[in-house]
Amino acid sequence: MIKTLEWTDAGVRFIDQTKLPTEETYVTCKTYQAVANAIRTMIVRGAPAIGVAAAMGIALGIRESQAATHAELRRDFDEICGVFDTVSAQPIAEIRQRLVSEAQHMLVEDIACNEAMGKHGAILLPASGGILTHCNAGALATCGYGTALGVIRSAVESGKRLHVYADETRPFLQGSRLTAWELMKDDIPTTVISDNMAGTLMRQGKIDAVVVGADRIAANGDVANKVGTYTVAILAKEHGLPFFVAAPFSTVDLETPDGSRIPIEQRASSEVTHFAGTQVAPDGVSVENPAFDVTPARYVTAIITERGIARDPYADSLRELAGLGVTA
């Protein structure tokens, strides 16, 4: 299994995703500041992997802290993450060890979550055919195995004969750089397509289902994912193809009623105006570069989680998976 990140005695070790697919190199971050920079520069990316990386960064900072008293540790902890939890009642040595253990447990838990999600989702995919995915929702976006790609991996492991079509995913090219790389590492047949080819391939009958990940899911089933996902969902609907979303249940935000309430990050214009360091747009041109878009629930065939599969009406099925029962 691809090790996206791991805790070592020397620090937190990451595969450097900015160097893929041409170089498989690793970076070891020895300070929490270095971990923060790895997240900021997308050496590590994907919501599950970022969450565990942040936890490991905090654990690293506290482990390396010179604090000898709870007051000093409180100061350092606040500097790192702005929070000082109930661990403050424990001896300092135990606090350090607990944070390290918790961060490592989060990694193991994430992989187990993805494997369970994969088993739930694998039954939804056809025995053979083409599967389209967008962005990278694989081992590289998690601590291992993956969400959308975990579903595909599990289906292939069960004997299904699938061919994956990976949208290149402009402007950061996570599909062509990362998804294709990790699927080829697993010997899963893969074809990279540009983002504007999906409709044509669907019309030609080469695509039998779509599986994507999610960064956030609203209570009504609206899904925020890498920009371009909304377009793929519309195309799938037009061509009568199932559109599956695979994400850990922690992605579901029952406090957010619908997708219009999900904030969308705007990324640097240089990601659009430049390609591999070469300028490809005129100086001073206006740029829109949202990281995500929102796919309305009406385009989503099913939401696959480690707890099971949710279907329309999502306001009820997601609450059921949360153990809250359906709305009145």
VOBA-1610 file (N, C-alpha, C; in pm, whole numbers, padded with zeros to 5 digits, always signed):
BEGIN
Met+00084-00119+00000Met+00000+00000+00000Met+00088+00125+00000Ile+00049+00225-00077Ile+00122+00351-00082Ile+00115+00418+00055Lys+00229+00456+00110Lys+00233+00526+00238Lys+00235+00676+00213Thr+00120+00736+00222Thr+00108+00880+00200Thr+00185+00957+00307Leu+00172+00911+00430Leu+00243+00973+00542Leu+00259+00870+00651Glu+00359+00889+00736Glu+00378+00800+00849Glu+00459+00871+00957Trp+00439+00826+01079Trp+00514+00878+01194Trp+00644+00799+01206Thr+00756+00868+01216Thr+00885+00803+01237Thr+00955+00871+01353Asp+01060+00808+01403Asp+01138+00869+01512Asp+01199+01001+01469Ala+01226+01015+01339Ala+01290+01137+01288Ala+01191+01250+01263Gly+01061+01217+01255Gly+00960+01317+01224Gly+00848+01257+01140Val+00767+01342+01080Val+00655+01296+00997Val+00705+01286+00853Arg+00691+01168+00796Arg+00743+01141+00662Arg+00629+01142+00561Phe+00645+01221+00455Phe+00544+01233+00350Phe+00602+01192+00216Ile+00519+01129+00132Ile+00556+01121-00010Ile+00529+01260-00068Asp+00624+01314-00142Asp+00611+01450-00195Asp+00525+01446-00322Gln+00398+01483-00306Gln+00304+01473-00417Gln+00329+01579-00524Thr+00405+01682-00492Thr+00436+01783-00593Thr+00537+01731-00695Lys+00606+01622-00662Lys+00707+01567-00753Lys+00652+01453-00839Leu+00536+01401-00802Leu+00476+01293-00881Leu+00419+01348-01012Pro+00418+01269-01117Pro+00447+01126-01124Pro+00590+01091-01162Thr+00674+01188-01190Thr+00807+01158-01244Thr+00909+01122-01137Glu+00887+01167-01013Glu+00981+01137-00905Glu+00905+01086-00783Glu+00945+00972-00732Glu+00889+00922-00607Glu+00987+00953-00495Thr+00970+01069-00435Thr+01060+01113-00330Thr+00981+01140-00202Tyr+01054+01141-00090Tyr+00990+01157+00041Tyr+01053+01273+00117Val+00969+01336+00198Val+01012+01451+00279Val+00984+01417+00425Thr+01082+01440+00513Thr+01062+01420+00656Thr+01058+01555+00725Cys+00945+01584+00787Cys+00926+01711+00857Cys+00958+01691+01005Lys+01052+01767+01056Lys+01099+01748+01193Lys+01037+01846+01291Thr+00962+01944+01240Thr+00896+02042+01326Thr+00751+02058+01283Tyr+00667+02109+01372Tyr+00528+02131+01335Tyr+00518+02238+01229Gln+00614+02334+01228Gln+00611+02437+01124Gln+00635+02375+00986Ala+00725+02275+00980Ala+00753+02209+00853Ala+00632+02129+00806Val+00558+02067+00900Val+00435+01996+00864Val+00333+02093+00808Ala+00318+02208+00874Ala+00224+02310+00826Ala+00260+02353+00684Asn+00389+02367+00657Asn+00433+02408+00523Asn+00406+02298+00421Ala+00419+02171+00462Ala+00391+02060+00371Ala+00244+02061+00330Ile+00157+02096+00424Ile+00014+02107+00393Ile-00011+02226+00301Arg+00052+02338+00335Arg+00031+02462+00260Arg+00076+02448+00114Thr+00187+02378+00091Thr+00244+02368-00044Thr+00197+02243-00118Met+00103+02168-00059Met+00041+02051-00120Met+00137+01934-00140Ile+00242+01930-00057Ile+00322+01808-00050Ile+00233+01694-00004Val+00144+01727+00091Val+00037+01637+00131Val-00095+01708+00104Arg-00198+01634+00060Arg-00325+01697+00024Arg-00436+01594+00042Gly-00559+01641+00034Gly-00674+01555+00058Gly-00717+01568+00202Ala-00848+01587+00223Ala-00899+01616+00357Ala-00857+01513+00462Pro-00872+01381+00438Pro-00833+01284+00541Pro-00684+01289+00573Ala-00600+01298+00469Ala-00456+01301+00492Ala-00413+01429+00564Ile-00475+01541+00528Ile-00442+01668+00593Ile-00479+01664+00741Gly-00595+01604+00772Gly-00636+01595+00912Gly-00536+01517+00996Val-00491+01403+00945Val-00394+01322+01019Val-00259+01391+01022Ala-00221+01455+00912Ala-00094+01529+00909Ala-00093+01639+01014Ala-00205+01711+01025Ala-00214+01818+01125Ala-00201+01762+01266Ala-00267+01649+01291Ala-00258+01586+01424Ala-00115+01544+01453Met-00048+01490+01354Met+00092+01450+01373Met+00181+01572+01393Gly+00148+01681+01324Gly+00224+01804+01342Gly+00213+01856+01484Ile+00091+01853+01539Ile+00069+01895+01677Ile+00146+01806+01773Ala+00135+01674+01750Ala+00207+01579+01836Ala+00358+01603+01828Leu+00407+01632+01708Leu+00549+01659+01690Leu+00590+01785+01766Gly+00508+01888+01756Gly+00540+02013+01826Gly+00543+01996+01976Ile+00446+01922+02030Ile+00442+01900+02175Ile+00556+01809+02218Arg+00587+01708+02135Arg+00698+01618+02169Arg+00830+01693+02178Glu+00849+01789+02087Glu+00976+01862+02083Glu+00975+01983+02177Ser+00860+02011+02237Ser+00851+02126+02328Ser+00942+02105+02449Gln+01002+02216+02495Gln+01090+02212+02612Gln+01012+02240+02741Ala+00880+02245+02729Ala+00798+02280+02845Ala+00819+02181+02959Ala+00832+02236+03081Ala+00851+02153+03200Ala+00731+02160+03292Thr+00643+02257+03269Thr+00524+02273+03352Thr+00401+02277+03264His+00284+02259+03325His+00160+02266+03249His+00138+02406+03192Ala+00180+02508+03263Ala+00165+02644+03214Ala+00248+02665+03088Glu+00372+02613+03087Glu+00457+02627+02969Glu+00402+02544+02853Leu+00352+02425+02886Leu+00294+02341+02781Leu+00169+02405+02723Arg+00089+02467+02808Arg-00029+02539+02761Arg+00011+02648+02662Arg+00118+02719+02695Arg+00166+02825+02606Arg+00205+02768+02471Asp+00284+02659+02473Asp+00329+02599+02347Asp+00213+02538+02270Phe+00120+02473+02340Phe+00007+02410+02274Phe-00080+02516+02207Asp-00103+02626+02276Asp-00182+02735+02219Asp-00115+02793+02095Glu+00017+02798+02098Glu+00091+02850+01982Glu+00073+02759+01862Ile+00068+02628+01888Ile+00059+02532+01779Ile-00081+02525+01720Cys-00184+02514+01806Cys-00317+02490+01750Cys-00427+02572+01814Gly-00395+02658+01907Gly-00496+02744+01963Gly-00591+02676+02060Val-00557+02556+02105Val-00645+02480+02194Val-00561+02414+02303Phe-00615+02408+02424Phe-00552+02328+02529Phe-00661+02242+02589Asp-00657+02112+02562Asp-00769+02023+02591Asp-00762+01970+02734Thr-00848+01874+02762Thr-00856+01814+02895Thr-00730+01736+02929Val-00641+01715+02834Val-00516+01646+02863Val-00433+01724+02965Ser-00467+01850+02989Ser-00389+01932+03081Ser-00385+01877+03222Ala-00475+01785+03254Ala-00477+01728+03388Ala-00376+01614+03403Gln-00319+01568+03294Gln-00228+01454+03298Gln-00083+01500+03314Pro+00005+01410+03361Pro+00147+01441+03365Pro+00199+01475+03225Ile+00296+01565+03217Ile+00343+01614+03086Ile+00395+01501+02999Ala+00469+01407+03056Ala+00523+01296+02977Ala+00409+01215+02916Glu+00302+01196+02992Glu+00187+01122+02940Glu+00114+01200+02830Ile+00108+01331+02846Ile+00045+01414+02742Ile+00118+01398+02610Arg+00252+01406+02616Arg+00332+01392+02493Arg+00305+01256+02427Gln+00310+01150+02507Gln+00291+01017+02453Gln+00149+00997+02401Arg+00052+01053+02472Arg-00087+01036+02430Arg-00110+01101+02294Leu-00057+01221+02275Leu-00078+01290+02147Leu-00013+01216+02032Val+00105+01160+02056Val+00172+01081+01953Val+00089+00956+01921Ser+00042+00888+02026Ser-00038+00766+02007Ser-00168+00795+01935Glu-00233+00905+01973Glu-00361+00943+01910Glu-00342+00972+01761Ala-00234+01042+01727Ala-00208+01074+01586Ala-00183+00947+01506Gln-00108+00852+01564Gln-00083+00726+01495Gln-00212+00644+01483His-00295+00649+01585His-00423+00578+01580His-00513+00634+01472Met-00511+00766+01453Met-00591+00828+01348Met-00554+00774+01211Leu-00424+00750+01189Leu-00378+00696+01061Leu-00436+00556+01039Val-00423+00470+01140Val-00474+00333+01129Val-00626+00334+01108Glu-00693+00421+01181Glu-00839+00432+01173Glu-00883+00477+01034Asp-00808+00570+00974Asp-00844+00619+00841Asp-00835+00507+00737Ile-00729+00427+00744Ile-00715+00317+00648Ile-00828+00216+00665Ala-00861+00183+00790Ala-00970+00088+00816Ala-01103+00143+00765Cys-01124+00272+00782Cys-01245+00339+00732Cys-01254+00326+00581Asn-01143+00351+00512Asn-01143+00345+00366Asn-01168+00203+00316Glu-01111+00105+00385Glu-01131-00034+00343Glu-01278-00075+00360Ala-01340-00031+00470Ala-01483-00060+00491Ala-01568+00008+00385Met-01534+00133+00354Met-01605+00208+00250Met-01592+00137+00115Gly-01472+00088+00088Gly-01449+00017-00037Gly-01537-00105-00053Lys-01553-00181+00055Lys-01636-00301+00050Lys-01783-00265+00028His-01829-00160+00093His-01968-00117+00073His-01992-00075-00073Gly-01896+00001-00127Gly-01914+00057-00259Gly-01889-00039-00374Ala-01806-00140-00350Ala-01767-00231-00458Ala-01888-00299-00520Ile-01989-00328-00438Ile-02106-00400-00491Ile-02188-00315-00587Leu-02167-00182-00585Leu-02243-00094-00672Leu-02186-00087-00814Leu-02061-00127-00829Leu-01996-00115-00960Leu-02026-00237-01046Pro-02025-00219-01177Pro-02056-00332-01267Pro-01946-00438-01263Ala-01979-00557-01311Ala-01881-00667-01314Ala-01765-00635-01407Ser-01792-00554-01507Ser-01687-00509-01599Ser-01731-00377-01659Gly-01634-00301-01709Gly-01668-00175-01775Gly-01576-00062-01736Gly-01614+00057-01783Gly-01533+00176-01761Gly-01586+00259-01646Ile-01496+00305-01561Ile-01531+00387-01446Ile-01458+00520-01457Leu-01533+00629-01454Leu-01473+00763-01459Leu-01457+00817-01318Thr-01343+00880-01292Thr-01322+00948-01165Thr-01260+01085-01192His-01277+01174-01096His-01231+01312-01111His-01144+01348-00992Cys-01035+01419-01017Cys-00938+01456-00915Cys-00870+01331-00861Asn-00819+01336-00738Asn-00758+01219-00675Asn-00822+01195-00541Ala-00899+01087-00532Ala-00960+01046-00406Ala-00909+00906-00375Gly-00777+00894-00376Gly-00715+00764-00357Gly-00628+00760-00233Ala-00532+00668-00235Ala-00440+00654-00122Ala-00367+00784-00095Leu-00337+00859-00200Leu-00259+00982-00185Leu-00339+01095-00120Ala-00471+01084-00119Ala-00554+01186-00055Ala-00594+01145+00087Thr-00553+01023+00124Thr-00589+00969+00255Thr-00462+00914+00318Cys-00477+00832+00420Cys-00360+00767+00480Cys-00328+00634+00412Gly-00411+00595+00317Gly-00391+00472+00245Gly-00522+00416+00193Tyr-00520+00344+00083Tyr-00631+00276+00018Tyr-00721+00371-00059Gly-00772+00475+00005Gly-00849+00575-00068Gly-00999+00563-00050Thr-01070+00666-00095Thr-01216+00670-00086Thr-01276+00625-00220Ala-01284+00713-00318Ala-01336+00672-00450Ala-01248+00562-00510Leu-01117+00579-00503Leu-01029+00475-00558Leu-01030+00351-00470Gly-01061+00368-00342Gly-01076+00252-00255Gly-01193+00165-00299Val-01302+00228-00342Val-01416+00155-00395Val-01374+00077-00519Ile-01299+00143-00606Ile-01251+00077-00729Ile-01155-00036-00694Arg-01061-00009-00603Arg-00966-00114-00561Arg-01040-00236-00507Ser-01137-00211-00419Ser-01211-00322-00359Ser-01287-00402-00466Ala-01345-00331-00562Ala-01416-00399-00670Ala-01322-00487-00753Val-01204-00434-00783Val-01105-00512-00860Val-01058-00631-00778Glu-01035-00611-00648Glu-00992-00722-00561Glu-01098-00832-00555Ser-01225-00794-00573Ser-01333-00893-00570Ser-01349-00966-00702Gly-01270-00928-00802Gly-01273-00997-00930Gly-01337-00921-01044Lys-01386-00800-01017Lys-01447-00722-01125Lys-01341-00669-01220Arg-01374-00663-01347Arg-01280-00621-01450Arg-01313-00477-01493Leu-01242-00385-01435Leu-01273-00244-01456Leu-01157-00171-01524His-01192-00073-01603His-01094+00016-01666His-01128+00157-01619Val-01031+00224-01559Val-01055+00356-01502Val-01017+00464-01602Tyr-01107+00560-01618Tyr-01079+00680-01696Tyr-01060+00794-01596Ala-00942+00852-01595Ala-00908+00955-01497Ala-00908+01092-01562Asp-01004+01177-01523Asp-00999+01317-01567Asp-00865+01377-01523Glu-00802+01453-01609Glu-00674+01514-01570Glu-00691+01611-01452Thr-00806+01676-01443Thr-00843+01763-01331Thr-00760+01892-01328Arg-00793+01981-01419Arg-00727+02111-01421Arg-00774+02197-01304Pro-00694+02293-01257Pro-00564+02328-01313Pro-00445+02258-01247Phe-00468+02182-01137Phe-00354+02126-01065Phe-00320+01983-01108Leu-00404+01927-01195Leu-00378+01798-01260Leu-00363+01680-01164Gln-00445+01679-01059Gln-00436+01568-00964Gln-00472+01434-01029Gly-00561+01438-01129Gly-00601+01314-01195Gly-00489+01253-01276Ser-00428+01332-01362Ser-00323+01278-01448Ser-00193+01254-01371Arg-00164+01339-01272Arg-00037+01323-01198Arg-00046+01216-01089Leu-00159+01212-01018Leu-00167+01131-00898Leu-00254+01006-00914Thr-00378+01025-00960Thr-00468+00911-00975Thr-00409+00808-01070Ala-00365+00852-01187Ala-00309+00758-01285Ala-00186+00688-01229Trp-00103+00763-01156Trp+00020+00706-01099Trp-00012+00594-01001Glu-00104+00619-00908Glu-00128+00515-00806Glu-00207+00397-00862Leu-00295+00420-00959Leu-00365+00307-01019Leu-00269+00219-01099Met-00176+00281-01168Met-00077+00203-01242Met+00014+00125-01147Lys+00042+00181-01029Lys+00120+00108-00928Lys+00047-00019-00887Asp-00087-00016-00892Asp-00169-00133-00856Asp-00207-00218-00977Asp-00153-00185-01093Asp-00181-00259-01216Asp-00329-00259-01252Ile-00398-00150-01222Ile-00537-00133-01262Ile-00539-00056-01394Pro-00598-00110-01500Pro-00598-00043-01631Pro-00652+00099-01620Thr-00577+00194-01674Thr-00608+00336-01656Thr-00583+00413-01784Thr-00675+00504-01815Thr-00659+00596-01927Thr-00684+00738-01877Val-00590+00828-01905Val-00606+00969-01868Val-00679+01041-01981Ile-00778+01122-01944Ile-00848+01204-02043Ile-00848+01349-01995Ser-00855+01442-02089Ser-00870+01582-02050Ser-01011+01603-01998Asp-01029+01704-01915Asp-01158+01723-01851Asp-01274+01740-01949Asn-01245+01793-02068Asn-01353+01819-02163Asn-01386+01700-02253Met-01328+01583-02223Met-01358+01462-02302Met-01467+01375-02242Ala-01503+01398-02116Ala-01590+01304-02044Ala-01722+01281-02117Gly-01786+01388-02164Gly-01914+01373-02232Gly-01906+01287-02355Thr-01802+01306-02433Thr-01785+01228-02556Thr-01767+01081-02524Leu-01687+01048-02423Leu-01666+00908-02386Leu-01794+00844-02334Met-01874+00922-02262Met-02003+00871-02215Met-02093+00840-02333Arg-02096+00930-02428Arg-02181+00910-02546Arg-02136+00789-02626Gln-02006+00762-02626Gln-01952+00646-02698Gln-01973+00515-02624Gly-02026+00523-02503Gly-02051+00402-02425Gly-01931+00346-02353Lys-01827+00427-02337Lys-01706+00378-02271Lys-01712+00391-02118Ile-01805+00471-02070Ile-01817+00492-01925Ile-01945+00424-01875Asp-01933+00344-01769Asp-02048+00275-01713Asp-02089+00330-01577Ala-02001+00402-01512Ala-02033+00461-01381Ala-01927+00566-01349Val-01964+00657-01259Val-01872+00760-01211Val-01858+00744-01060Val-01734+00751-01011Val-01709+00748-00866Val-01614+00862-00832Val-01656+00949-00742Val-01573+01062-00700Val-01569+01066-00546Gly-01480+01148-00494Gly-01473+01170-00350Gly-01553+01293-00312Ala-01531+01342-00192Ala-01599+01464-00146Ala-01517+01528-00035Asp-01521+01659-00032Asp-01456+01734+00075Asp-01556+01772+00184Arg-01683+01782+00146Arg-01787+01813+00243Arg-01921+01775+00184Ile-02009+01721+00268Ile-02143+01680+00224Ile-02245+01745+00317Ala-02337+01822+00259Ala-02439+01890+00339Ala-02548+01792+00382Ala-02632+01836+00475Ala-02736+01749+00531Ala-02834+01699+00427Asn-02853+01776+00319Asn-02949+01736+00216Asn-02885+01652+00105Gly-02754+01622+00118Gly-02685+01540+00019Gly-02612+01617-00088Asp-02616+01751-00085Asp-02533+01829-00176Asp-02386+01802-00144Val-02304+01792-00249Val-02165+01748-00233Val-02067+01851-00285Ala-01973+01892-00200Ala-01863+01979-00244Ala-01742+01891-00274Asn-01690+01906-00393Asn-01572+01829-00433Asn-01491+01914-00531Lys-01379+01863-00575Lys-01291+01938-00665Lys-01370+01997-00782Val-01339+02123-00813Val-01410+02192-00919Val-01407+02109-01047Gly-01520+02101-01112Gly-01536+02015-01230Gly-01624+01896-01202Thr-01641+01861-01074Thr-01726+01749-01037Thr-01871+01773-01077Tyr-01918+01896-01058Tyr-02056+01932-01094Tyr-02081+01905-01242Thr-01987+01942-01326Thr-02000+01920-01471Thr-02011+01771-01501Val-01926+01692-01439Val-01928+01547-01460Val-02063+01489-01417Ala-02117+01537-01305Ala-02245+01487-01255Ala-02358+01515-01354Ile-02359+01634-01410Ile-02462+01669-01509Ile-02451+01578-01632Leu-02329+01555-01678Leu-02306+01469-01793Leu-02353+01326-01764Ala-02323+01279-01643Ala-02365+01143-01606Ala-02518+01132-01607Lys-02584+01234-01554Lys-02731+01235-01552Lys-02787+01232-01694Glu-02731+01311-01781Glu-02776+01320-01920Glu-02763+01186-01991His-02657+01110-01955His-02632+00983-02023His-02683+00862-01945Gly-02760+00887-01838Gly-02821+00777-01764Gly-02721+00692-01688Leu-02612+00752-01642Leu-02508+00677-01572Leu-02514+00704-01421Pro-02487+00603-01339Pro-02484+00626-01195Pro-02366+00714-01155Phe-02391+00804-01060Phe-02289+00896-01011Phe-02276+00872-00861Phe-02167+00806-00820Phe-02146+00769-00682Phe-02045+00861-00615Val-02070+00894-00490Val-01978+00974-00409Val-01931+00887-00293Ala-01799+00876-00275Ala-01742+00797-00166Ala-01665+00889-00073Ala-01702+00888+00055Ala-01636+00978+00152Ala-01658+00925+00293Pro-01563+00949+00383Pro-01585+00908+00522Pro-01703+00983+00581Phe-01772+00922+00677Phe-01891+00987+00732Phe-01856+01118+00800Ser-01732+01135+00842Ser-01690+01262+00903Ser-01702+01378+00805Thr-01712+01347+00676Thr-01729+01450+00574Thr-01871+01507+00575Val-01965+01429+00627Val-02106+01472+00632Val-02123+01577+00742Asp-02178+01690+00704Asp-02200+01800+00798Asp-02350+01822+00811Leu-02409+01760+00912Leu-02554+01770+00930Leu-02596+01908+00979Glu-02500+01990+01020Glu-02531+02126+01064Glu-02541+02223+00946Thr-02492+02179+00829Thr-02501+02261+00708Thr-02618+02210+00625Pro-02726+02287+00613Pro-02849+02236+00551Pro-02835+02201+00403Asp-02758+02281+00328Asp-02746+02255+00185Asp-02614+02313+00133Gly-02585+02282+00008Gly-02458+02319-00050Gly-02431+02467-00062Ser-02537+02549-00062Ser-02517+02694-00074Ser-02445+02751+00049Arg-02444+02676+00158Arg-02380+02722+00282Arg-02236+02674+00295Ile-02188+02600+00197Ile-02051+02549+00204Ile-01955+02654+00147Pro-01859+02703+00226Pro-01764+02802+00174Pro-01669+02739+00072Ile-01639+02812-00033Ile-01552+02764-00140Ile-01422+02843-00140Glu-01312+02771-00128Glu-01180+02834-00128Glu-01144+02884-00268Gln-01090+03004-00275Gln-01035+03057-00400Gln-00883+03042-00395Arg-00828+02974-00493Arg-00684+02949-00494Arg-00611+03051-00583Ala-00481+03044-00580Ala-00397+03142-00649Ala-00423+03143-00800Ser-00428+03263-00857Ser-00452+03275-01002Ser-00338+03215-01084Ser-00220+03207-01026Ser-00104+03153-01099Ser-00123+03007-01138Glu-00209+02933-01066Glu-00235+02795-01103Glu-00303+02786-01240Val-00373+02893-01278Val-00442+02896-01407Val-00359+02967-01513Thr-00290+03074-01474Thr-00216+03154-01572Thr-00080+03095-01608His-00035+02998-01527His+00095+02936-01554His+00081+02784-01555Phe+00162+02719-01637Phe+00166+02574-01643Phe+00311+02529-01636Ala+00343+02452-01532Ala+00480+02404-01512Ala+00580+02519-01517Gly+00541+02632-01460Gly+00631+02747-01454Gly+00629+02835-01576Thr+00555+02797-01679Thr+00549+02875-01803Thr+00416+02952-01808Gln+00422+03080-01837Gln+00301+03161-01844Gln+00222+03125-01969Val+00091+03101-01950Val+00005+03060-02063Val-00116+03152-02078Ala-00119+03262-02005Ala-00228+03359-02016Ala-00169+03499-02013Pro-00240+03600-02069Pro-00186+03736-02075Pro-00167+03797-01935Asp-00070+03883-01925Asp-00050+03959-01800Asp-00176+04036-01767Gly-00216+04034-01640Gly-00326+04115-01593Gly-00464+04062-01619Val-00475+03943-01683Val-00609+03890-01711Val-00676+03846-01579Ser-00807+03864-01573Ser-00881+03819-01454Ser-00890+03667-01452Val-00887+03610-01334Val-00887+03465-01319Val-00986+03423-01211Glu-01065+03321-01238Glu-01147+03254-01137Glu-01083+03118-01112Asn-01052+03088-00988Asn-00990+02960-00957Asn-01045+02902-00827Pro-01175+02868-00824Pro-01230+02804-00705Pro-01176+02662-00691Ala-01144+02622-00569Ala-01092+02487-00547Ala-01201+02381-00564Phe-01325+02417-00531Phe-01434+02319-00530Phe-01558+02374-00601Asp-01648+02284-00635Asp-01783+02324-00672Asp-01881+02234-00597Val-02008+02266-00606Val-02110+02192-00532Val-02203+02121-00630Thr-02214+01990-00613Thr-02305+01909-00694Thr-02435+01888-00617Pro-02549+01935-00670Pro-02677+01915-00601Pro-02709+01767-00582Ala-02777+01737-00473Ala-02807+01598-00438Ala-02886+01526-00547Arg-02963+01599-00628Arg-03046+01532-00729Arg-02962+01462-00836Tyr-02833+01496-00845Tyr-02746+01430-00942Tyr-02671+01311-00882Val-02685+01289-00751Val-02606+01187-00681Val-02688+01059-00667Thr-02638+00950-00721Thr-02709+00821-00715Thr-02700+00760-00575Ala-02583+00769-00513Ala-02565+00715-00379Ala-02440+00776-00317Ile-02441+00786-00184Ile-02325+00832-00108Ile-02274+00713-00029Ile-02149+00677-00054Ile-02087+00558+00007Ile-02000+00603+00124Thr-02025+00548+00242Thr-01945+00578+00360Thr-01903+00447+00425Glu-01817+00457+00526Glu-01775+00338+00598Glu-01889+00279+00681Arg-01993+00358+00705Arg-02109+00310+00782Arg-02214+00244+00696Gly-02204+00262+00567Gly-02303+00207+00475Gly-02331+00304+00363Ile-02436+00277+00288Ile-02470+00354+00168Ile-02596+00436+00194Ala-02589+00565+00162Ala-02705+00654+00173Ala-02762+00679+00034Arg-02893+00684+00028Arg-02961+00714-00099Arg-03067+00820-00073Asp-03118+00876-00182Asp-03223+00977-00174Asp-03348+00918-00107Pro-03413+00988-00015Pro-03384+01125+00030Pro-03270+01128+00133Tyr-03166+01206+00100Tyr-03046+01209+00183Tyr-03069+01272+00319Ala-03164+01364+00329Ala-03192+01424+00459Ala-03230+01316+00560Asp-03291+01208+00513Asp-03327+01097+00601Asp-03216+00993+00610Ser-03163+00951+00497Ser-03066+00841+00498Ser-02935+00879+00567Leu-02892+01004+00554Leu-02770+01045+00622Leu-02792+01053+00773Arg-02908+01098+00814Arg-02940+01100+00957Arg-02946+00957+01013Glu-03000+00865+00934Glu-03004+00725+00977Glu-02863+00670+00998Leu-02772+00700+00905Leu-02633+00654+00920Leu-02567+00719+01042Ala-02613+00839+01075Ala-02560+00907+01193Ala-02620+00855+01323Gly-02722+00767+01309Gly-02787+00712+01426Gly-02888+00804+01489Leu-02938+00901+01410Leu-03030+01001+01463Leu-03175+00975+01426Gly-03199+00881+01338Gly-03335+00855+01293Gly-03380+00957+01190Val-03487+00930+01121Val-03534+01018+01014Val-03603+01139+01073Thr-03610+01246+00993Thr-03677+01366+01036Thr-03828+01342+01037Ala-03897+01419+01119Ala-04043+01405+01131Ala-04111+01452+01003
//
